[in-house]
Amino acid sequence: MLAAFKGKACGLFAASPGGLGGIRVLPQLRTLMMNIGVRVVPTQFGLAKAHEAFDDEGALTDERARTMVEAVVQETLAVAGL
């Protein structure tokens, strides 16, 4: 079953209502994903105060957050060869 993950590309994100944005879970998640053969990109992002981070349309309101999300997405696509 885990063979389906081998060689796949992955970007890591976390979000939480707290001030750290869930970043404490990302090292453990990175280790888990790498142990099952997933290629995890180095860049990651944690969104702090996620409950306040979006407008009524669902878009991130903070430019820096949008830039970081885009960076992780682009890096993941590059690793995936897309």
matplotlib code that plots the C-alpha trace (Angstrom):
import matplotlib.pyplot as plt

x = [0.0, 2.8, 4.4, 1.8, 3.7, 7.2, 8.8, 5.9, 6.6, 5.2, 5.2, 4.4, 2.0, 0.4, -2.1, -3.4, -5.1, -1.9, 1.1, 3.3, 1.0, 1.5, 5.2, 6.1, 4.4, 6.2, 9.5, 7.6, 5.5, 8.6, 10.3, 7.2, 6.8, 10.5, 10.3, 7.6, 9.6, 8.0, 10.3, 9.6, 10.7, 12.9, 10.6, 7.6, 5.1, 3.1, 0.1, -0.3, -3.7, -5.3, -8.8, -8.1, -6.0, -8.7, -11.2, -14.8, -13.9, -11.4, -8.3, -5.3, -5.2, -1.5, 0.8, 3.7, 1.6, 0.5, 4.1, 5.2, 2.4, 3.2, 6.9, 6.1, 3.7, 6.1, 9.0, 6.7, 5.7, 9.3, 10.3, 7.4, 8.5, 5.4]
y = [0.0, 2.5, 1.9, 4.3, 7.1, 6.3, 9.0, 11.4, 15.1, 16.8, 20.3, 20.8, 23.3, 23.7, 26.1, 26.8, 29.4, 29.8, 32.1, 29.3, 28.2, 24.5, 24.5, 22.1, 19.2, 19.8, 18.1, 14.9, 15.0, 15.5, 12.4, 10.3, 11.3, 10.7, 7.3, 6.2, 7.4, 10.8, 13.5, 16.4, 19.9, 21.9, 24.9, 24.7, 27.1, 27.4, 29.8, 31.4, 32.7, 30.9, 31.7, 35.4, 34.9, 34.7, 37.1, 36.4, 34.9, 32.5, 34.2, 34.8, 38.5, 38.6, 39.2, 37.5, 34.4, 34.2, 34.6, 31.7, 29.4, 30.1, 29.4, 26.0, 25.2, 26.2, 24.2, 21.1, 21.4, 21.6, 18.6, 16.7, 17.7, 19.6]
z = [0.0, 0.8, -2.5, -4.0, -2.2, -3.3, -5.4, -5.1, -4.4, -1.3, 0.1, 3.8, 5.2, 8.6, 10.0, 13.5, 15.5, 17.6, 17.1, 15.7, 12.9, 13.5, 12.7, 15.5, 13.7, 10.4, 11.3, 12.4, 9.3, 7.1, 8.7, 8.2, 4.6, 3.8, 5.5, 3.1, 0.1, -0.5, -1.9, 0.5, -0.7, 1.8, 1.9, 4.3, 5.7, 8.9, 9.0, 12.4, 13.5, 10.6, 11.8, 11.1, 7.9, 5.2, 3.8, 3.1, -0.3, 1.3, 0.1, 2.3, 3.4, 4.2, 1.2, 2.9, 3.6, -0.1, -1.2, 1.0, 0.0, -3.7, -3.0, -1.5, -4.3, -7.1, -5.4, -5.1, -8.8, -9.8, -7.8, -9.3, -12.8, -13.6]

ax = plt.figure().add_subplot(projection="3d")
ax.plot(x, y, z, "-o")
ax.set_aspect("equal")
plt.show()
